[in-house]
Amino acid sequence: MITRPLDLSSRLKPPPRGFESLFYVNGGLIVLFFVLFGSRFVLSPGVGVDFQVPVMPGSLDTAVATDVVIAIKGADMAFVEGAKVNFIGLRQYLIERAQGKPGLRLLVQADAALTTRDLTEVYDMARAAGFVSVQIAAEPPRPL
């Protein structure tokens, strides 16, 4: 700022003293918030860290393109389009998605620990909603 011709610097308030430590406090608080709230669950909520799709040989041979994808973590816990729903909400979601759209395919990303009973219940929900086919996601085994 040019202040020499009119001697404006003598009329300005002097810069405040003692705020040097406030900069470090603000920086420390920002770092603390990112450490505490920076987990994958807060910044990008969704499927948990221990979610594992089952491993099955030849799983890529039967893969087809699907129209709707859902993830199921456990009994009565499903994730659809970023929302966590129970099986009642999942039934409503599947009915709404399949309504008026014939020929839709559903991809179910089920956790490896999910029971067959729960998987069968999801399969029945999808068939009742009007999905033509239901595909269970699986990964090929890793080469040793």
N, C-alpha and C positions, 0 to 999 in steps of 0.2 A: 504494500500500500504506500503510495507516495504522499508524504506528509510534510516535506521540507518547505515548500513555498509559503504555506500559510501557518506553519508550526502547529499542525493538527495533533501531532503526537503528544504535546503537552496537555491537550484537553481530553485525551482518551483515558479510560480507566486502565490501570495496570493489570496485566494478566494475573488471575488468581493463583495463589501459592498453596501448596499442600494437596493438590489433586493428582500428583504423580502416582501415589499408591492406589488411587481409585481405578486407574487403568489396569493395574495388575489384578485387582480384586474382580473387575468385570471379566477380564480374560480367564481367570481361574474359575469363575462361576460358569462361563460358557463351556469350558472344558469339562467341568463337573457334570453339567446337564447332559452333554453328549456321552459321557461315560455311563451315567445312570440310566438315561432314557434312549440310548443309541442302539439298543438291541434290535434284532430283526423283527421282534414282535411289536415294537412301538413304531419304528420308521416304515416298516412294510409288513403289516399284519397279514396273517394267512396261515398256511400249514406250518406246523411246528418243525423244529430242527430234526427230530427223530423220525420223520415220515419217510418210509421206505417202500417203494413199489416192489412187488414180488419179482424174483428172477426166474425166468423160464426159457429153456433152450428153444430156439425157433420162433421167438415171439415176434420178430420183425417180418416173418414170412406171411403172417395172416393179418398184418396191420392194414387198416383202411382209414380213409379220411372220415372224421366225425364232425357233427354239427354242434353238439353241446358237450361240454366237459364239466364234470363235477369231481371233487376230491372228498374222500371219506376217510376220516382219521380213526374213528372208533365207533362203538355202538352209540347210535343216536347223536352223532356229530358229523355234519357234512359242511363243506365249503362250496358255495355256488356264487360265482361272479363277485368275489370278495366279501361275501356275507356268510356268517356262521349260522346254520339252521339245524334244527333237530329233524327227525324223520317225518314228522307231520308237516313241517315247513318244506321239506324236500319234496314230499308228495304234491303239495300245492305248486311248488316251483316247476316240477316236471309237467304237470297238467297245463300250466300257463304257457310253458315253452312249446309244447307239442300241439297246442290248440290251433287248428286251422292250417297246420303245416304238415302234410303227409310226407312220409319217407325220411324222417329225421333219424339220425344215428346218435347214440349216446356213448361217450367214453367215460368210464368210471376209473378214477385213479384211487384205488383202494389201498390202504396200508396193509403191509404184509401180515400184521397181527390181527387183522379183521377176521371175524369168524365167518364160516360159510353160511350160517343162518342169517346174519346181517346182510351179507352179500346177496343172498337169494331174495331177501326182502326188498332190497334196492332194485334187483332185476324185475321182480313182480310189479313194483311201483312204476317202473319205466314202461313195461309192457301194457299195464293198465292205462297209463297216460297216453299211449299211442305211438311210442317209439318203435321203429321197424326192427332195429337191432341194437344190442347192447354189447359193447366191447370192454373187456377188463384190461387195463394197462399193465404191461409187464416189461421188464428190461431183459435183454439178452445177458447171459453170464459173461463176466469179464474174463479175457484170456489170462492164463497164468503166466 
